[in-house]
Amino acid sequence: MWKKIKPYVISIAIALAVGGVAAFLTRNDMNLYDEIILPPLAPPSILFPIVWSILYVLMGIGAAMIYLERDKAENAVRDALSVYGINLILNFMWSIIFFRFRMFLLSFIWLLALLAVIIKMILDFKKIKPIAGYLQIPYAVWVAFAGYLNFAIWWLNR
């Protein structure tokens, strides 16, 4: 049984670690959300770690599903997981750019790049294992919403 769930456990742990390390590195900067002018529809700050945890788990599940298809489509899996890796790097860096450096316009542009990579990841995952791609749709929606928040925060706090 461990052999079947091991890829999922490892993959989810990697995704959660990316988010956890980013949160750890920006933990002293999180008060920013309470100090700036927020746009309409800005959720309470307590919602963010809950949503991100769910999204990281979905990312990890999807990546594990793709990894498990490596014998059937080696090149496609390698390429899809490379896109996934780029996604994790961009995701990790956004928190630092936004919270630590308070570079709101750059973080918005960064989010646009992240969203493009997420869409590519969804399409790549979907070609290999459709459910793995569909599991990433909430992530894309949340990042699009984060883009709205990020842009509005930049605009309101110029």
Residue pairs with C-beta under 8 A, 6 or more apart in sequence:
7 64
7 67
7 68
8 60
8 61
8 64
10 64
11 60
11 61
11 63
11 64
11 67
12 56
12 57
12 60
12 61
12 64
13 60
14 60
14 63
14 88
15 56
15 57
15 59
15 60
15 63
15 88
16 53
16 56
16 57
16 60
18 56
18 88
18 91
18 92
19 52
19 53
19 56
19 91
19 92
21 92
22 91
22 92
22 95
22 96
23 49
23 95
25 95
25 96
25 100
26 95
26 96
26 99
26 100
29 99
29 100
29 102
30 45
30 99
32 99
32 102
33 45
34 45
36 153
36 156
36 157
37 153
37 156
37 157
38 149
38 152
38 153
38 156
39 148
39 149
39 152
39 153
39 155
39 156
41 148
41 149
42 149
42 152
51 142
54 138
55 138
55 139
55 142
58 135
58 136
58 138
58 139
59 84
59 87
59 88
59 135
59 136
59 139
61 132
61 135
62 125
62 131
62 132
62 133
62 135
62 136
63 81
63 84
63 132
65 125
65 129
65 131
65 132
65 135
66 77
66 80
66 81
66 84
66 125
66 128
66 129
66 132
67 77
67 81
69 77
69 128
69 129
70 77
70 78
73 128
76 124
76 127
76 128
77 128
79 124
80 121
80 124
80 125
80 127
80 128
83 117
83 120
83 121
83 124
84 121
84 125
86 117
87 114
87 117
87 118
87 121
90 110
90 113
90 114
90 117
91 114
93 110
94 107
94 110
94 111
94 114
97 103
97 106
97 107
97 110
98 104
98 107
98 150
104 150
104 153
104 154
104 157
105 154
107 150
107 154
108 147
108 150
108 151
108 154
111 143
111 146
111 147
111 150
112 147
114 143
115 140
115 143
115 144
115 147
118 136
118 139
118 140
118 143
119 140
121 133
121 136
122 133
122 134
122 136
122 137
122 140
123 133
124 133
125 132
125 133
125 135
125 136
126 132
126 133
126 134
127 133
